[in-house]
Amino acid sequence: DVHDIGKNIVGVVLQCNNYEVFDLGVMVPAQKILDTARERKVDIIGLSGLITPSLDEMCHVAAEMEREGFDLPLLIGGATTSRVHTAVKISPNYHRSQAIYVTDASRAVGVVSGLMSPEERPKAIARVREEYTRMAESYARGQADKNRTSIADARANRLKLDWAGYAPKKPSFLGTRAFRSYDLSELARHIDWTPFFQAWELKGAFPRILKDDKYGEAARHLYEDARNMLRQLVEEKWLTANGVVGFWPANSVGDDIELYTDDTRTKRLATLHALRQQMARDGARANLALADFVAPRETGIPDYVGGFAVTAGIGEEDLARRFERANDDYSKIMVKALADRLA
């Protein structure tokens, strides 16, 4: 997907261990992945993802590999992925070889080394297949034990709030308001550094990680390099940060949230469909949906919803390509990680 910091780190680690890596970039269609794999005669295909829709796309790639007759190992990694998801959702789509979950970049070399060995590869695949079969069976048993209720019963057990005393505060404006070329120095003061270190697979909360017995020394060096680049990034305006904020009149209608064009609420702008929980509850807990927290239309209460979208990555790709041309993979990954944190 669009998040490629982890992918880049894995690529660098493998290249440092004398493996040739073909990096196709981000948001790559399944067919391009498979066509390139066939053209380049690769030994292994790897997929990385951070956002939830990537999980379904990984299943699709696995199914296409099966359909097109591939028999290459398929490596899976990224923050939203897991061994269980790989075993339950991805692996069943691909029987000619095996989808294999890789915990983090530090494990990639060991996994690839085993899969590249003619003697070890069949054993490694057999071990993973056996493990994933057990995990999938265990997951299926767990799902069967879960008691789910009908959507009608779930709606009957919705969250019931006392709207009589609720007086929503009207936003200072309705519609959208854009913020262009936002001050990078202001954003830099509010960076959450913990995910930055996690992107580099240094586990621990900031600032404690700087004194961590295991990761402290590496974290301090990384933090110093990051602050130096951040200072230059801000002073020279390497990136452009834009954002948009919006507020709209809204009311709930059942499980939906209706947005209106103005405060007359006579013309519907859009409908947001909310999912309702369907786990069986004991009566003391409600089956929630986001619509429960917006005043129902029949109450006559004029409620509102808001939303926002931001980016601090305008210019990031050009910078990354510049560092790539200079064979500076470290700076390429660093600028992407900083752009991610500024957003």
N, C-alpha and C positions, 0 to 999 in steps of 0.2 A: 504494500500500500504506500501511502505518501511518506510514512516514517521510515527512514532508511539508515539511521545512525547505527543500530545494532548490526544490520546487514553489512555496513561498511567496515565495522570492527572485525567481524568474522572474516570478511574478504582479506583484510590486511594480515590478520593472524595466519590464515592459510597461505597467503603469498609469502610470508616470512618463513614458512616451512616448506617452501619450494613447490607448492601446488599452483597450477595455473587456474585463475579464476576469471570467468566471463561475467561481468556485472552488467545486467541489463537495465538497471535503474529502478524507477518506482512506477507503480500502477501499470505493470506490464501484462498485457492480455495472455491468457493461457496458450493460445496458438503460437504467439511469438516465442514464448518460453520453449515450447516443444519443437518448433521449427529450428530454433537456434541450437538446441541440444542435439538434434539430428545432424544439422549442418556441421557443427563443431566436433561431433563424435565425443561428447562428454561422457564421463564415467559416473557422475552423480549430479542430481538436480537439487537445489536448495530453495526453499521459500521462507520468507520472513514477513511477519505482519504485526501491527500494533493495535489496529482498530477492529472492532467486532466483525464487520462485513468481510474482512480478509479471511476469517475462518471458513465461511461458505465457499469463497473463491479457492481456498486450498483443497477443499473436497472436490470442487469442479476440476482442478488441475489433475488431481489423483485419478479421477474417473476418466479424464481424457487420455492420460498416460496408459491406463488399462485398455481403453478403446483402440488406441493407436498402436498397441503392441509393444510399448516400452517395457524393459526389464531392468531399469536402473533404480538404485536406492533413491528415495525422496526424503530429503532432510527437512524438518519442520522446526522453526524457531520464532521467537518474538514474544512480547510481553503478554498478549492475550492467549497465546497457545499454551498447551499443557500436555503432559504424557497421557492423561485420561482422554482429552479431546482427540488427540492423535489416534489413540487406540479405538475409541468409540465411533468417531465421525469420519476421520480421514482414511484410516487403514482399510476399512471394509470396501472402499471404492477401488482398491489397488491390490490385486492378488498376484500379478506377475513378478513383482519384487516386494518391497516393503517400505512403508512410510515410517520414518524414525524421528522421534522427538529429540532435539538436542537442547540441553538445559541452558547453556550459555556459551559465549565465544570461547571460553577457556577449555570447553570439552570438545570443540569442533575438530581440532587436530587429531585427537585420539580416536574419535568416531570415524573420521575420514580415513585415517591410517588403517584401521581395521577393515573398512569396506574396500580399500584399494588392494588388499592382500588376497590373492587367489585362494590361499588356504583358509584365511580367517573370515572372508566375506560370507560364505554359506553358513558358517557357525554363528556369526554375529546376527545374520538375518533370522536364522532359526530361533535364536534366543529371544530376540525382540518379538517375533511372531508369537511365540509361546506366552511371553509375558503379556502382550497386548490382548491375546485371546482370553486369558484369565481376567484381565482388567475389564474387558468388555462384558464378560459374563457376570462379574461382580456388579458392574454398573447397572446392567439390565435387572438383576435381582433387586437392587436398591430402588430402581424406578418403579418396579412392580409393587413394592411395599408402600410407596407413597400414596396417600389417600387424596384424590382430587375431587373437587365438587363441580357440579354443572355451572355453566355461566349464569343461568337463572338464579341458582342458589347463591352464587358469589355476589351477584348484583343485589340480591335481597339483604346480604350481609355487608353492604357498603358502609363506609365511614359516615356516620350521621352526626353532623355538626349543628350547633345551635347558631343559625345565621341571624337570629333576631337582633343580637347585640353587635353585629359586625358592620362596621362602616369603613369600606375600603378607602385608602388614601389615593386620590387621583394623581397620576404622574404629572410632572411639570410640563410635559409635552406628549403628544400622541403622534404616531407614525415613526419614522426613522430619522436618526441624526448620525451623520458620518464624522469620523475623526481621521483626518488624513495627515500623513507625515508626522505622526505623534512623536514627541520628544523622547528619543532613545535613552537619554540620561535619566529621565523620570522612570522609565520602565526598568532600567538597570538597578535602581534602588530597591525594587520590589521582587527581585529574582528569588525564587525558591530553589536553593542549591541542591537539596537532597535528590530530586530526580535527575539532576545533572550528573551526579556521581553514579547513580544507578545506571544511567545510559552507558557509562564506562565500566559497568559491572563491578563497581566498588560499593559494597553494601554497608549502609549505615546512615544515620541521620546527621545532617549538617547542623551545627559545627563539630559535633562530637567525633565525626569520622576523621577529622584532622588529627586527633590524638589517639586514634584506634591502634591497638597493638599490631594488628595484622595489616590494615590498609592505610594507616596514618601517613607514612612517609610518601607513598605513591599519591595519596589524596592531596597532600600539601603541595607537591610539585605540580600536580594537575591544576589545582586551584590557582596557583601563582600564574601558570601559563594562561589559564582562562581569564583571569583578571587583566592580564597584559593585553590579550587580544580584545577583550571587551572594551578596554579603555580606547584602543585604537579604532575599534568598530564604531564607537560612539562619536569620537572626535572627528573621524573622517566620513561619517555617515555612510558606512558600507551598506546598511540595510534601510528599508523604508517600512515603517509600521503603520498600518491602517486598521480602523475598527468601525463598526456600525452598531448602534444601540436602537432598539425599537420598543414601543409600548402601544398596546391596542386595547380598546374596550373588549371585554370578554365575559361570557357566562357559560356554565356547563349545561349540557343537555344529555342526560344519561351518562354514558361513558365518554362522551365527546366534549370538546371545548370549542365553542364557536367564537371566532374573532369577527369584529365588526369594523366597518370603515370609519365610523365616527360615533360620537356619544348618543346620537339618536337611536342607534342599535337597530335600524330598520333594514340595513343592507349587510349581508354576511360577506366578509372578506375571505375567510378560510375556515376550515374545520380541522382541528387537531384530534386524531383518534387515539385515545388512551387505552392501554392494555390493563385488564383487571386481574389481580391475583386469583388463582383458582385452587390454591391449597386449601384443604378442609381445615376450618378453624373451629375452636372450641366455644365460640360465642362471645368470649371476652375480647377477641381480636377481630378486627374487620378485614375484609378482602379489599385491599386498597387499589385505587387507580388515581392518576394525577388529577382527573376531573373532579374528584371528591374535594379538592382544596380550592376550587373556584366556585363562586356563588352560583347556585342553580338559576336558570333563567326565570323560573316561576316565582322566585322570591322577589323579583323586581329590584334586587340590589345591583348597582352598576359596578361590577368588578373589572379588573384589568390583568393582563399578563404582559410579560416583557421577555425580550431575548437579545442576544448579542452574538456577533461574530468578529473575530480579530485575526490578524496576521502580522508577524514581524519578519516574514520570510521573503519579502520582495527584494530581489537582488541576491538571495542566498545561492541560487543555482549558478549564477555567473561567478560568484566567489569560489564556489566548490570546484567548478571547472578550471578556474585559474590555478588553484592549488594542485589540482590533479595534473595539469600540464607541467607543473613544476615538480611532479613526483613527491608532493608533500601531503601524504595521506593523513598525517596527524592533524595538520591545520584544516584539511578538508572536513574531517570529522568534527573538529573543535568548533568551526564556524556554524555547522549545522546544529550542534548541541546548544550553542549559545542562542541561535535564532529561535530554537524550540523553547528555551527558557524565557526569552523576552516576550513570547506570545502568551 
